[in-house]
Amino acid sequence: MNPQPNIRIGTRGSPLALAQAEEVKTRLLAAHPGLNSDAVAIVVIATTGDQIQSKPLKEFGGKGLFTKEIEEALLAGDIDMAVHSMKDVPTELPPGLGIVCLLPREDPRDGFLSPIASSLAELPQGAVVGSSSLRRVAQVRHARPDLQVVNFRGNVNTRMRKLSEGVAQATFLACAGLNRLGMADRITAPVPVDVMLPAVAQAVIGIETRLDDNVTGDYLAPLHHTETAHCVAAERALLRALDGSCRTPIAALAELQAGRITLRAQILREDGSEALETQRQGPAEEAAAMGRDAGEELLGRAGPGFFAGE
């Protein structure tokens, strides 16, 4: 293997995306001592999702908005790998591409941020909560139908600025993102997963490559975290069975202990009026099958029109 390849890492340009790309670069250099830092370049690619800030993403087509342009660059050979937040990655990838490496999962919980309350339950009646996540909005409405919810787009700094300006009295951001940005102190309190189940694959960094690029695959192999991969397999199989996207309120968390996975899953009506939940347990090797089975169960229980709010 050439010890000095030119590895180009494609990423979105937000502070969090750049921090994640830097983490991948750091791990690559640590795993391959002969690799020169200057030979690993981070290439910023603007995505449609980053350019649309004024309206909810569900109006523009869902998750692929954060990956499409990066994947096009990957297929064109302009970059060698793409770094994604796995919660933004559609379950169907373009032909010829694959997620070949998952880093160890960070804290999967949502973080509650508020200058006036220590938890969602303690917000005063009628308080305004800002969020751009359909899942979080539905979960807030389910738990606290008395609260007002406003659309809250933008990167981490933008959302926190809106909070300080009083646009809302509370918001939610992934604990993992704030941890990676060195901003964990901004979290008022992590939300227990039994109060707010996170998004599918939340807190997981995934790395996508061309499937025929064995050189890049070899460099990434030491970074791959098998335990995280089992959990993500269960969650994304659930998502695939539900045909989930940014336009669908779906939550799930798989946890691995002693070789066995516990998968918790939840779907909600967009207005929060109804939530359906299920759980699976089994060996890690059956992760995807458990996720698919749980998704099919929820889909059957929901019936037609559930996600459309009918």
C-alpha positions as CSV (number, residue, x, y, z in Angstrom):
1,M,0.0,0.0,0.0
2,N,1.3,3.4,-0.9
3,P,2.1,5.2,2.4
4,Q,1.5,8.7,0.9
5,P,-1.8,8.6,-1.0
6,N,-3.9,11.7,-1.7
7,I,-7.0,10.9,0.4
8,R,-9.8,13.5,-0.2
9,I,-12.5,13.5,2.5
10,G,-15.8,15.1,1.3
11,T,-18.1,16.8,3.9
12,R,-20.7,19.4,4.4
13,G,-19.4,22.8,5.5
14,S,-21.1,23.2,8.9
15,P,-19.0,23.4,12.0
16,L,-20.3,20.0,13.1
17,A,-19.7,18.4,9.7
18,L,-16.1,19.8,9.7
19,A,-15.5,18.5,13.2
20,Q,-16.6,15.1,12.1
21,A,-14.4,15.1,9.1
22,E,-11.5,16.2,11.2
23,E,-12.2,13.3,13.6
24,V,-12.1,10.9,10.6
25,K,-8.7,12.4,9.5
26,T,-7.3,12.1,13.0
27,R,-8.3,8.5,13.3
28,L,-6.9,7.7,9.9
29,L,-3.5,9.2,10.8
30,A,-3.5,7.4,14.1
31,A,-4.3,4.1,12.5
32,H,-1.7,4.6,9.7
33,P,1.5,6.2,11.2
34,G,3.1,6.3,7.8
35,L,0.4,8.5,6.5
36,N,1.4,12.2,6.0
37,S,-1.2,14.7,7.3
38,D,-0.8,16.8,4.2
39,A,-1.9,13.9,2.0
40,V,-5.3,13.8,3.7
41,A,-7.4,16.7,2.5
42,I,-10.9,17.8,3.6
43,V,-13.1,19.0,0.7
44,V,-16.1,21.0,1.6
45,I,-19.2,20.4,-0.6
46,A,-22.3,22.6,-0.3
47,T,-25.5,20.5,-0.2
48,T,-29.1,21.5,-1.0
49,G,-30.0,20.9,2.6
50,D,-27.5,23.5,3.8
51,Q,-28.7,26.0,1.2
52,I,-32.3,25.8,2.3
53,Q,-32.6,27.5,5.6
54,S,-36.0,29.2,5.6
55,K,-38.4,26.3,5.3
56,P,-38.9,22.8,6.8
57,L,-36.8,20.1,4.9
58,K,-39.9,17.9,4.6
59,E,-41.1,20.4,1.9
60,F,-38.1,19.7,-0.3
61,G,-37.7,15.9,-0.3
62,G,-36.2,14.6,2.9
63,K,-32.8,13.1,3.8
64,G,-31.0,13.0,0.5
65,L,-30.8,16.8,0.7
66,F,-27.7,16.4,2.9
67,T,-25.9,13.7,0.9
68,K,-26.8,14.1,-2.8
69,E,-24.1,16.5,-3.9
70,I,-21.4,14.8,-1.8
71,E,-22.3,11.4,-3.3
72,E,-22.2,12.9,-6.8
73,A,-18.7,14.1,-6.1
74,L,-17.8,10.6,-4.9
75,L,-19.1,9.0,-8.0
76,A,-17.3,11.5,-10.2
77,G,-14.0,10.7,-8.4
78,D,-13.6,14.2,-7.0
79,I,-13.3,12.8,-3.5
80,D,-12.4,9.4,-2.1
81,M,-14.7,9.2,0.9
82,A,-17.7,11.0,2.2
83,V,-18.3,11.6,5.9
84,H,-21.9,11.7,7.0
85,S,-24.1,11.9,10.1
86,M,-25.8,8.6,9.6
87,K,-29.1,10.0,10.7
88,D,-29.1,12.0,7.5
89,V,-28.3,9.1,5.2
90,P,-31.2,7.5,3.1
91,T,-31.6,3.8,3.5
92,E,-31.1,3.4,-0.3
93,L,-27.7,4.5,-1.6
94,P,-26.7,5.2,-5.2
95,P,-25.4,2.1,-7.1
96,G,-21.7,1.7,-6.7
97,L,-21.5,3.4,-3.3
98,G,-21.6,1.9,0.2
99,I,-21.2,2.8,3.9
100,V,-18.0,0.9,4.6
101,C,-17.0,2.3,8.0
102,L,-18.9,3.4,11.1
103,L,-17.1,5.1,14.0
104,P,-17.9,4.3,17.6
105,R,-21.3,5.8,18.6
106,E,-21.3,9.0,20.7
107,D,-24.0,9.8,23.2
108,P,-27.3,9.0,21.3
109,R,-29.5,11.2,23.5
110,D,-31.1,14.5,22.6
111,G,-30.0,17.5,24.6
112,F,-32.6,19.8,26.1
113,L,-31.5,23.5,26.0
114,S,-33.5,26.2,27.8
115,P,-32.7,29.3,29.7
116,I,-35.9,29.0,31.8
117,A,-36.5,25.3,32.5
118,S,-34.4,22.2,33.4
119,S,-36.5,19.7,31.4
120,L,-39.4,19.5,28.9
121,A,-41.7,18.6,31.7
122,E,-40.8,21.8,33.6
123,L,-41.5,24.2,30.8
124,P,-44.4,26.6,31.6
125,Q,-47.7,26.0,29.9
126,G,-47.8,27.6,26.4
127,A,-44.0,28.0,26.2
128,V,-42.5,28.1,22.7
129,V,-40.2,25.2,21.6
130,G,-38.1,25.5,18.5
131,S,-37.2,22.5,16.3
132,S,-36.8,21.6,12.7
133,S,-37.0,17.9,13.4
134,L,-40.3,16.3,12.5
135,R,-39.6,13.5,15.1
136,R,-38.8,15.9,17.9
137,V,-41.8,18.1,17.1
138,A,-44.1,15.1,17.2
139,Q,-42.6,13.8,20.4
140,V,-42.9,17.3,22.1
141,R,-46.6,17.6,20.9
142,H,-47.3,14.1,22.2
143,A,-45.7,14.7,25.6
144,R,-46.8,18.4,26.0
145,P,-49.7,19.3,23.6
146,D,-50.0,22.6,25.4
147,L,-46.7,23.9,24.1
148,Q,-46.2,26.0,20.9
149,V,-43.7,24.6,18.4
150,V,-41.9,26.8,15.8
151,N,-39.6,25.8,13.0
152,F,-36.0,26.2,14.0
153,R,-33.5,25.7,11.1
154,G,-29.8,26.3,11.0
155,N,-26.6,25.0,12.4
156,V,-25.8,24.6,16.1
157,N,-24.6,28.2,16.5
158,T,-27.6,29.6,14.6
159,R,-30.1,27.7,16.7
160,M,-28.5,28.7,20.0
161,R,-28.5,32.3,18.9
162,K,-32.2,32.1,18.2
163,L,-32.7,30.6,21.7
164,S,-30.8,33.5,23.3
165,E,-32.8,36.0,21.2
166,G,-36.0,34.6,22.6
167,V,-37.4,33.2,19.4
168,A,-38.1,30.1,21.6
169,Q,-37.8,29.2,25.2
170,A,-36.4,25.8,24.5
171,T,-34.9,23.6,21.8
172,F,-33.2,20.3,21.3
173,L,-29.9,19.4,19.8
174,A,-28.1,16.0,19.7
175,C,-25.8,15.6,22.6
176,A,-23.3,14.0,20.3
177,G,-23.0,17.0,18.1
178,L,-22.5,19.4,21.0
179,N,-19.9,17.0,22.5
180,R,-18.0,16.9,19.3
181,L,-18.0,20.7,19.1
182,G,-16.7,21.0,22.7
183,M,-20.0,22.6,23.7
184,A,-21.4,20.0,26.1
185,D,-21.7,22.8,28.7
186,R,-24.5,24.3,26.7
187,I,-26.8,21.3,27.3
188,T,-29.3,22.1,30.1
189,A,-29.9,18.4,30.5
190,P,-29.7,15.2,28.4
191,V,-33.1,13.8,27.7
192,P,-33.5,10.2,28.9
193,V,-34.3,7.9,26.0
194,D,-37.5,6.7,27.7
195,V,-38.7,10.3,27.5
196,M,-37.5,11.1,23.9
197,L,-36.2,8.2,21.8
198,P,-33.6,9.5,19.4
199,A,-33.5,9.4,15.6
200,V,-32.3,6.3,13.7
201,A,-28.5,6.2,13.8
202,Q,-28.2,9.4,15.8
203,A,-24.7,10.1,17.1
204,V,-23.1,7.8,14.5
205,I,-20.5,9.0,11.9
206,G,-20.6,6.9,8.7
207,I,-18.1,6.9,5.9
208,E,-19.2,6.2,2.3
209,T,-16.9,5.1,-0.5
210,R,-17.0,3.7,-4.0
211,L,-17.4,0.0,-3.5
212,D,-14.7,-0.7,-6.1
213,D,-12.1,1.5,-4.3
214,N,-10.3,-1.1,-2.3
215,V,-7.4,1.2,-1.4
216,T,-9.7,3.6,0.5
217,G,-11.5,0.7,2.0
218,D,-8.3,-0.7,3.3
219,Y,-7.4,2.6,5.0
220,L,-10.8,2.7,6.6
221,A,-10.9,-0.9,7.8
222,P,-9.2,-0.3,11.2
223,L,-11.6,2.5,12.0
224,H,-14.7,0.4,11.7
225,H,-16.6,-0.3,14.9
226,T,-18.5,-3.6,14.7
227,E,-20.7,-3.0,17.8
228,T,-22.0,0.3,16.4
229,A,-22.5,-1.4,13.0
230,H,-24.8,-4.1,14.6
231,C,-26.9,-1.4,16.3
232,V,-27.1,0.8,13.1
233,A,-28.1,-2.3,11.1
234,A,-31.1,-2.9,13.3
235,E,-32.2,0.7,13.3
236,R,-31.8,1.3,9.6
237,A,-33.6,-2.0,8.8
238,L,-36.5,-0.7,10.8
239,L,-36.4,2.6,8.9
240,R,-36.3,0.8,5.6
241,A,-39.3,-1.3,6.5
242,L,-41.2,1.9,7.4
243,D,-40.0,3.7,4.3
244,G,-38.8,6.5,6.6
245,S,-37.5,9.9,5.7
246,C,-37.2,13.4,7.1
247,R,-41.0,13.6,6.4
248,T,-41.8,10.8,8.8
249,P,-41.6,10.9,12.6
250,I,-39.7,7.7,13.5
251,A,-37.4,7.1,16.5
252,A,-35.3,4.1,17.4
253,L,-32.4,3.0,19.5
254,A,-30.6,-0.3,19.5
255,E,-28.2,-1.1,22.3
256,L,-25.7,-4.0,22.4
257,Q,-24.8,-5.8,25.6
258,A,-23.1,-9.2,26.0
259,G,-23.7,-9.9,22.3
260,R,-27.4,-9.2,22.5
261,I,-29.3,-6.3,21.0
262,T,-32.2,-4.5,22.5
263,L,-34.1,-2.4,20.0
264,R,-36.7,0.1,20.9
265,A,-38.8,1.8,18.2
266,Q,-41.5,4.4,18.0
267,I,-43.6,6.0,15.3
268,L,-45.8,9.0,15.8
269,R,-48.5,11.0,14.0
270,E,-47.0,14.3,12.9
271,D,-49.4,16.2,15.3
272,G,-48.3,14.1,18.2
273,S,-51.8,12.8,18.8
274,E,-50.7,9.1,18.7
275,A,-47.5,7.2,19.3
276,L,-46.9,3.5,18.7
277,E,-44.0,1.6,20.2
278,T,-42.4,-1.8,20.1
279,Q,-39.3,-3.6,21.2
280,R,-37.1,-6.5,20.1
281,Q,-34.3,-8.5,21.7
282,G,-31.9,-11.0,20.1
283,P,-28.4,-11.9,19.1
284,A,-26.4,-9.2,17.3
285,E,-26.1,-11.4,14.2
286,E,-29.9,-11.0,13.8
287,A,-29.9,-7.2,14.1
288,A,-31.2,-6.4,10.6
289,A,-33.9,-9.1,10.8
290,M,-35.1,-7.7,14.2
291,G,-35.3,-4.2,12.8
292,R,-37.2,-5.3,9.7
293,D,-39.6,-7.3,11.8
294,A,-40.2,-4.4,14.2
295,G,-40.8,-2.0,11.3
296,E,-43.3,-4.4,9.7
297,E,-45.2,-4.7,13.0
298,L,-45.4,-1.0,13.4
299,L,-46.4,-0.5,9.8
300,G,-49.2,-3.0,10.2
301,R,-50.5,-1.5,13.5
302,A,-50.4,2.1,12.0
303,G,-52.5,1.3,9.0
304,P,-52.8,3.6,6.0
305,G,-52.8,7.3,6.6
306,F,-50.9,7.2,9.9
307,F,-47.9,9.3,8.8
308,A,-50.1,11.5,6.7
309,G,-52.0,12.5,9.8
310,E,-55.3,11.2,8.5
